[in-house]
């Protein structure tokens, strides 16, 4: 048997390194920090370019201010977005076609405040009688203070069957809190 050299040691196995620590080195950290800062910068840039002009209806206050006769509308009714469109229905084959809507600010009066329209001779007593018989109310577009511009006044029906599907989410909307609704 050959003599054994005591100075030789068996080979040492490399220590087990943590793979997460190896993957997360300084270069990776610098890249992630740069992406994070870039994301914050882009978010601030996009959010600061919000457009609050008349073409961007972002809140009820904008609609209230845009309504014709805004003060009167707030006191005697409710501001609205009025959509004028035409619908075409074919029966063979059955199809529905809708024109591009024209949207403009409007106002819906409570039925107790129709006298405003009658005093200015914008609706006749016959118009009021017919609208009242159908349990409807009046809505209008255009400025009532300028009758020469011919504001458009219609007898409108409040459709209670239409539900706001944005409020149909569990925990939100009409099921979450009791609401008091006022019928116009």
MIBA-794023 format. One record per residue (C-alpha): residue number from 1; residue in one letter; z, x, y. Coordinates in Angstrom, 3 decimals, always signed. Each point is the difference from the previous one (the first is absolute). Example, Ala and Ser with C-alpha at 12.3 -4.5 7.8 and 13.67 -1.06 7.14 Angstrom:
BEGIN
<rec nr="1" rest="a" pz="+7.800" px="+12.300" py="-4.500"/>
<rec nr="2" rest="s" pz="-0.660" px="+1.370" py="+3.440"/>
// end
This chain:
BEGIN
<rec nr="1" rest="x" pz="+0.000" px="+0.000" py="+0.000"/>
<rec nr="2" rest="x" pz="-0.976" px="+1.442" py="+3.362"/>
<rec nr="3" rest="x" pz="+2.759" px="+0.561" py="+2.467"/>
<rec nr="4" rest="x" pz="+0.475" px="-2.795" py="+2.442"/>
<rec nr="5" rest="x" pz="-0.245" px="+0.720" py="+3.687"/>
<rec nr="6" rest="x" pz="+2.930" px="-1.660" py="+1.666"/>
<rec nr="7" rest="x" pz="-1.548" px="+0.168" py="+3.463"/>
<rec nr="8" rest="x" pz="-2.704" px="-2.459" py="-0.944"/>
<rec nr="9" rest="x" pz="+0.949" px="-3.558" py="+0.547"/>
<rec nr="10" rest="x" pz="-1.748" px="-2.980" py="-1.424"/>
<rec nr="11" rest="x" pz="-2.548" px="-1.555" py="+2.397"/>
<rec nr="12" rest="x" pz="+1.592" px="-2.519" py="+2.382"/>
<rec nr="13" rest="x" pz="-1.636" px="-3.408" py="+0.168"/>
<rec nr="14" rest="x" pz="-0.748" px="-1.215" py="+3.516"/>
<rec nr="15" rest="x" pz="+2.484" px="-2.488" py="+1.326"/>
<rec nr="16" rest="x" pz="-1.018" px="-3.638" py="-0.163"/>
<rec nr="17" rest="x" pz="-1.091" px="-1.009" py="+3.499"/>
<rec nr="18" rest="x" pz="+0.372" px="-3.521" py="+1.316"/>
<rec nr="19" rest="x" pz="-3.573" px="-1.447" py="+0.120"/>
<rec nr="20" rest="x" pz="+0.842" px="-2.210" py="+2.999"/>
<rec nr="21" rest="x" pz="+1.238" px="+2.953" py="+2.017"/>
<rec nr="22" rest="x" pz="-3.085" px="+2.004" py="-0.956"/>
<rec nr="23" rest="x" pz="-2.357" px="-2.759" py="+1.146"/>
<rec nr="24" rest="x" pz="+1.843" px="-0.560" py="+3.247"/>
<rec nr="25" rest="x" pz="-0.445" px="+3.289" py="+1.727"/>
<rec nr="26" rest="x" pz="-0.280" px="+0.791" py="+3.661"/>
<rec nr="27" rest="x" pz="-3.744" px="-0.604" py="+0.183"/>
<rec nr="28" rest="x" pz="+0.321" px="-3.477" py="-1.457"/>
<rec nr="29" rest="x" pz="+2.840" px="-0.797" py="+2.354"/>
<rec nr="30" rest="x" pz="-2.047" px="+1.146" py="+3.002"/>
<rec nr="31" rest="x" pz="-2.988" px="-2.131" py="-1.042"/>
<rec nr="32" rest="x" pz="+2.197" px="-3.064" py="-0.525"/>
<rec nr="33" rest="x" pz="+1.660" px="+0.473" py="+3.395"/>
<rec nr="34" rest="x" pz="-3.400" px="+0.303" py="+1.684"/>
<rec nr="35" rest="x" pz="-1.259" px="-3.208" py="-1.664"/>
<rec nr="36" rest="x" pz="+3.206" px="-1.815" py="+0.978"/>
<rec nr="37" rest="x" pz="-0.286" px="+1.071" py="+3.651"/>
<rec nr="38" rest="x" pz="-3.718" px="-0.878" py="+0.057"/>
<rec nr="39" rest="x" pz="+0.817" px="-3.465" py="-1.424"/>
<rec nr="40" rest="x" pz="+2.609" px="-0.651" py="+2.662"/>
<rec nr="41" rest="x" pz="-2.413" px="+1.136" py="+2.716"/>
<rec nr="42" rest="x" pz="-2.797" px="-2.243" py="-1.271"/>
<rec nr="43" rest="x" pz="+2.375" px="-2.959" py="-0.301"/>
<rec nr="44" rest="x" pz="+1.119" px="+0.407" py="+3.599"/>
<rec nr="45" rest="x" pz="-3.614" px="+0.348" py="+1.156"/>
<rec nr="46" rest="x" pz="-1.123" px="-3.165" py="-1.778"/>
<rec nr="47" rest="x" pz="+2.969" px="-2.102" py="+1.075"/>
<rec nr="48" rest="x" pz="-0.233" px="+1.044" py="+3.643"/>
<rec nr="49" rest="x" pz="-3.569" px="-1.265" py="+0.294"/>
<rec nr="50" rest="x" pz="+1.054" px="-3.654" py="-0.371"/>
<rec nr="51" rest="x" pz="-2.159" px="-2.256" py="+2.141"/>
<rec nr="52" rest="x" pz="+1.850" px="-2.660" py="+1.949"/>
<rec nr="53" rest="x" pz="-3.073" px="-1.425" py="+1.708"/>
<rec nr="54" rest="x" pz="-1.179" px="-3.615" py="-0.248"/>
<rec nr="55" rest="x" pz="-2.112" px="+0.816" py="-3.058"/>
<rec nr="56" rest="x" pz="+3.140" px="+0.890" py="-1.968"/>
<rec nr="57" rest="x" pz="+2.245" px="-3.006" py="-0.556"/>
<rec nr="58" rest="x" pz="+3.090" px="+1.622" py="-1.412"/>
<rec nr="59" rest="x" pz="+2.752" px="-2.431" py="+0.908"/>
<rec nr="60" rest="x" pz="+0.864" px="-3.534" py="+0.978"/>
<rec nr="61" rest="x" pz="+0.695" px="+1.168" py="+3.558"/>
<rec nr="62" rest="x" pz="-3.614" px="+1.134" py="+0.417"/>
<rec nr="63" rest="x" pz="-1.204" px="-3.411" py="-1.200"/>
<rec nr="64" rest="x" pz="+2.440" px="-1.791" py="+2.332"/>
<rec nr="65" rest="x" pz="-1.204" px="+2.002" py="+3.011"/>
<rec nr="66" rest="x" pz="-3.664" px="-0.587" py="-0.878"/>
<rec nr="67" rest="x" pz="+0.303" px="-3.783" py="-0.327"/>
<rec nr="68" rest="x" pz="-1.671" px="-2.131" py="+2.659"/>
<rec nr="69" rest="x" pz="+2.603" px="-1.195" py="+2.492"/>
<rec nr="70" rest="x" pz="+2.536" px="+2.258" py="-1.718"/>
<rec nr="71" rest="x" pz="+3.119" px="-1.289" py="+1.796"/>
<rec nr="72" rest="x" pz="-0.876" px="-3.649" py="-0.554"/>
<rec nr="73" rest="x" pz="-0.950" px="+0.677" py="-3.604"/>
<rec nr="74" rest="x" pz="+3.321" px="+1.698" py="-0.730"/>
<rec nr="75" rest="x" pz="+1.930" px="-2.852" py="+1.633"/>
<rec nr="76" rest="x" pz="-1.902" px="-2.982" py="-1.435"/>
<rec nr="77" rest="x" pz="-1.556" px="+1.293" py="-3.204"/>
<rec nr="78" rest="x" pz="-0.868" px="+3.159" py="-1.878"/>
<rec nr="79" rest="x" pz="-2.602" px="+2.697" py="+0.494"/>
<rec nr="80" rest="x" pz="-2.598" px="+0.381" py="-2.702"/>
<rec nr="81" rest="x" pz="-3.024" px="+1.896" py="-1.194"/>
<rec nr="82" rest="x" pz="-2.919" px="-2.419" py="+0.004"/>
<rec nr="83" rest="x" pz="-2.884" px="+0.566" py="-2.386"/>
<rec nr="84" rest="x" pz="-3.331" px="-1.730" py="+0.477"/>
<rec nr="85" rest="x" pz="-2.194" px="+0.182" py="-3.076"/>
<rec nr="86" rest="x" pz="-2.463" px="-2.066" py="-1.950"/>
<rec nr="87" rest="x" pz="+0.126" px="-0.625" py="-3.728"/>
<rec nr="88" rest="x" pz="-2.999" px="-0.915" py="-2.138"/>
<rec nr="89" rest="x" pz="+0.334" px="-1.465" py="-3.505"/>
<rec nr="90" rest="x" pz="-2.928" px="-0.186" py="-2.418"/>
<rec nr="91" rest="x" pz="+0.330" px="-2.277" py="-2.994"/>
<rec nr="92" rest="x" pz="-2.732" px="+1.254" py="-2.331"/>
<rec nr="93" rest="x" pz="+1.051" px="+2.743" py="-0.611"/>
<rec nr="94" rest="x" pz="+3.490" px="-0.454" py="+1.394"/>
<rec nr="95" rest="x" pz="+0.690" px="+2.676" py="+2.611"/>
<rec nr="96" rest="x" pz="+1.988" px="+0.244" py="+3.198"/>
<rec nr="97" rest="x" pz="-1.274" px="+2.027" py="+2.951"/>
<rec nr="98" rest="x" pz="+2.067" px="+0.737" py="+3.103"/>
<rec nr="99" rest="x" pz="-1.322" px="+1.294" py="+3.313"/>
<rec nr="100" rest="x" pz="+1.590" px="+2.900" py="+1.842"/>
<rec nr="101" rest="x" pz="+3.057" px="-1.433" py="+1.790"/>
<rec nr="102" rest="x" pz="+0.320" px="+0.252" py="+3.753"/>
<rec nr="103" rest="x" pz="+3.665" px="+0.607" py="+0.789"/>
<rec nr="104" rest="x" pz="+1.609" px="-0.733" py="+3.338"/>
<rec nr="105" rest="x" pz="+3.470" px="-0.741" py="+1.348"/>
<rec nr="106" rest="x" pz="+1.099" px="-3.614" py="-0.053"/>
<rec nr="107" rest="x" pz="+2.976" px="-2.299" py="+0.326"/>
<rec nr="108" rest="x" pz="+1.319" px="-2.942" py="-2.023"/>
<rec nr="109" rest="x" pz="+2.047" px="-2.554" py="+1.940"/>
<rec nr="110" rest="x" pz="+2.921" px="-1.932" py="-1.399"/>
<rec nr="111" rest="x" pz="-0.846" px="-3.681" py="-0.261"/>
<rec nr="112" rest="x" pz="+2.701" px="-0.831" py="+2.560"/>
<rec nr="113" rest="x" pz="-1.841" px="+2.012" py="+2.662"/>
<rec nr="114" rest="x" pz="-3.445" px="-1.613" py="-0.010"/>
<rec nr="115" rest="x" pz="+0.615" px="-1.446" py="+3.439"/>
<rec nr="116" rest="x" pz="-0.909" px="+3.424" py="+1.420"/>
<rec nr="117" rest="x" pz="-3.562" px="-0.490" py="-1.210"/>
<rec nr="118" rest="x" pz="-0.123" px="-3.640" py="+1.134"/>
<rec nr="119" rest="x" pz="+1.225" px="+0.815" py="+3.530"/>
<rec nr="120" rest="x" pz="-2.822" px="+2.488" py="+0.453"/>
<rec nr="121" rest="x" pz="-2.541" px="-2.499" py="-1.419"/>
<rec nr="122" rest="x" pz="-0.885" px="+2.404" py="-2.800"/>
<rec nr="123" rest="x" pz="+0.461" px="-2.658" py="-2.705"/>
<rec nr="124" rest="x" pz="-0.399" px="-3.739" py="+0.256"/>
<rec nr="125" rest="x" pz="+2.539" px="-2.587" py="-1.086"/>
<rec nr="126" rest="x" pz="-2.410" px="-0.868" py="-2.849"/>
<rec nr="127" rest="x" pz="+0.068" px="+3.656" py="-1.169"/>
<rec nr="128" rest="x" pz="+3.804" px="-0.065" py="+0.062"/>
<rec nr="129" rest="x" pz="+0.134" px="-3.297" py="-1.924"/>
<rec nr="130" rest="x" pz="-2.369" px="+1.232" py="-2.723"/>
<rec nr="131" rest="x" pz="+1.806" px="+3.312" py="-0.360"/>
<rec nr="132" rest="x" pz="+3.389" px="-1.733" py="-0.158"/>
<rec nr="133" rest="x" pz="-1.198" px="-2.447" py="-2.678"/>
<rec nr="134" rest="x" pz="-0.884" px="+2.920" py="-2.257"/>
<rec nr="135" rest="x" pz="+3.397" px="+1.664" py="+0.717"/>
<rec nr="136" rest="x" pz="-1.727" px="+3.016" py="+1.477"/>
<rec nr="137" rest="x" pz="+0.406" px="+1.993" py="+3.182"/>
<rec nr="138" rest="x" pz="-2.233" px="+1.785" py="+2.493"/>
<rec nr="139" rest="x" pz="-1.030" px="+3.623" py="+0.002"/>
<rec nr="140" rest="x" pz="-2.096" px="+1.696" py="+2.637"/>
<rec nr="141" rest="x" pz="-1.773" px="+3.174" py="+1.026"/>
<rec nr="142" rest="x" pz="-0.920" px="+0.905" py="+3.538"/>
<rec nr="143" rest="x" pz="+1.993" px="-0.261" py="+3.206"/>
<rec nr="144" rest="x" pz="+1.207" px="-3.519" py="+0.821"/>
<rec nr="145" rest="x" pz="+0.445" px="+0.928" py="+3.660"/>
<rec nr="146" rest="x" pz="-3.765" px="+0.491" py="+0.320"/>
<rec nr="147" rest="x" pz="-1.577" px="-3.265" py="-1.207"/>
<rec nr="148" rest="x" pz="-3.423" px="+1.102" py="+1.280"/>
<rec nr="149" rest="x" pz="+0.039" px="+2.630" py="-2.801"/>
<rec nr="150" rest="x" pz="+0.352" px="-2.900" py="-2.472"/>
<rec nr="151" rest="x" pz="+2.909" px="+0.908" py="-2.271"/>
<rec nr="152" rest="x" pz="-0.661" px="-1.100" py="-3.583"/>
<rec nr="153" rest="x" pz="+2.623" px="-2.514" py="-1.132"/>
<rec nr="154" rest="x" pz="+0.151" px="-1.312" py="-3.565"/>
<rec nr="155" rest="x" pz="+2.210" px="-2.363" py="-1.934"/>
<rec nr="156" rest="x" pz="+1.372" px="+2.277" py="-2.725"/>
<rec nr="157" rest="x" pz="+1.815" px="-0.762" py="-3.226"/>
<rec nr="158" rest="x" pz="+3.043" px="+1.959" py="-1.102"/>
<rec nr="159" rest="x" pz="-0.602" px="+0.928" py="-3.611"/>
<rec nr="160" rest="x" pz="+3.411" px="+0.200" py="-1.671"/>
<rec nr="161" rest="x" pz="-1.622" px="+0.592" py="-3.397"/>
<rec nr="162" rest="x" pz="-1.147" px="+3.470" py="+1.051"/>
<rec nr="163" rest="x" pz="+2.611" px="+2.526" py="-1.007"/>
<rec nr="164" rest="x" pz="+0.424" px="+3.454" py="+1.412"/>
<rec nr="165" rest="x" pz="-0.472" px="+2.135" py="-3.080"/>
<rec nr="166" rest="x" pz="+1.534" px="+2.979" py="+1.784"/>
<rec nr="167" rest="x" pz="+3.312" px="-1.865" py="-0.207"/>
<rec nr="168" rest="x" pz="-0.251" px="-0.694" py="-3.757"/>
<rec nr="169" rest="x" pz="+1.468" px="+3.322" py="-1.048"/>
<rec nr="170" rest="x" pz="+3.336" px="-0.107" py="-1.846"/>
<rec nr="171" rest="x" pz="+2.879" px="+0.839" py="+2.291"/>
<rec nr="172" rest="x" pz="-2.098" px="-0.442" py="+3.132"/>
<rec nr="173" rest="x" pz="-1.318" px="-2.833" py="+2.091"/>
<rec nr="174" rest="x" pz="+0.712" px="-3.673" py="-0.223"/>
<rec nr="175" rest="x" pz="+1.930" px="+0.189" py="-3.268"/>
<rec nr="176" rest="x" pz="+2.412" px="+2.626" py="+1.332"/>
<rec nr="177" rest="x" pz="+1.241" px="-1.694" py="+3.162"/>
<rec nr="178" rest="x" pz="-0.085" px="-3.673" py="+0.986"/>
<rec nr="179" rest="x" pz="-2.407" px="-0.614" py="+2.854"/>
<rec nr="180" rest="x" pz="-0.087" px="-2.788" py="+2.475"/>
<rec nr="181" rest="x" pz="-3.537" px="-1.095" py="+0.746"/>
<rec nr="182" rest="x" pz="-1.025" px="-2.093" py="+2.920"/>
<rec nr="183" rest="x" pz="-2.859" px="-2.392" py="-0.514"/>
<rec nr="184" rest="x" pz="-2.346" px="-0.064" py="+2.911"/>
// end
